[in-house]
Amino acid sequence: MKITVQSIRFNADKKLLDFIQKKADKLDTFYDHIISGEVYLKLENVEDEANKITEIKLMLPGC
């Protein structure tokens, strides 16, 4: 499955991109007709440590 990663307000390093691809490849065990996916990584402007947001959009046939 082809995964496109967009990081907003920071640069994602190779280690993070490999981790995302590895985890996304596991989705094939649940549904093997996934065409591709888009991952959005965002940082919020808050002082809390939980300031990271991840959004995943999967492209499926017929949708």
Summary of the structure (lengths in Angstrom):
residues: 63
radius of gyration: 13.2
end to end distance: 16.5
largest distance: 41.7
contacts: 133
relative contact order: 0.27
helix: 25%
strand: 37%
